[in-house]
Amino acid sequence: GENVEQHPSTLSVQEGDSAVIKCTYSDSASNYFPWYKQELGKGPQLIIDIRSNVGEKKDQRIAVTLNKTAKHFSLHITETQPEDSAVYFCAAQNQAGTALIFGKGTTLSVSS
Amino acid sequence: EAQVTQNPRYLITVTGKKLTVTCSQNMNHEYMSWYRQDPGLGLRQIYYSMNVEVTDKGDVPEGYKVSRKEKRNFPLILESPSPNQTSLYFCASKWGRAGYNEQFFGPGTRLTVL
């Protein structure tokens, strides 16, 4: 079945720096790749997503890139702020659309 | 407000005592799913439902049951809980099945089985 690996597991940056989280997936039939942010005590919340027919997508300070050939995708956060501190999960949707396979998460800490 | 709700939010129980965690969504979503989240393991799918009376196993279904008698509700049942089911549980829903639809997550239920 699908497997998603996520790196790094923890990331500490200074306010204003950029943060990059990388994920690789195993099933070439996966077609949708969302990124979720989870704050303490809350459920995961979608922050950005990308479809398999798109190479890059940007939303203000957040961008996602997808390399289908290499089967990896990355989250880029620019001009980080303390409120960006959270756990971030990447995921890959199976072709049937019945499941999201999640990476193990990255704890991002932004210090001011 | 469009949302997924779960109850209870926190539960401490003992081995073998049957329990049900409720999940409800008000977005008229066809698809609903349960995940468990464990430290260092991310989120893993337990069961999902494509529509009323249609359910199927995810990656870690052992020890769990679900039912989908109404579109808005998708309860998770632990008939004989064991300590290895101590975890943080999330219910999620989305519109439709195929395609690129966002999954909305509930706030989570933290379960401790002693």
Interface residues (C-beta under 8 A of the other chain):
Chain A: G1 Q6 N31 Y32 P34 Y36 G41 K42 G43 P44 Q45 L46 D49 R51 F89 Q93 A96 G97 T98 A99 L100 F102 G103 K104 G105
Chain B: V4 Y31 S33 Y35 G40 L41 G42 L43 R44 Q45 Y48 M50 D56 G58 D59 F90 G96 R97 A98 G99 Y100 N101 E102 Q103 F104 F105 G106 P107 G108
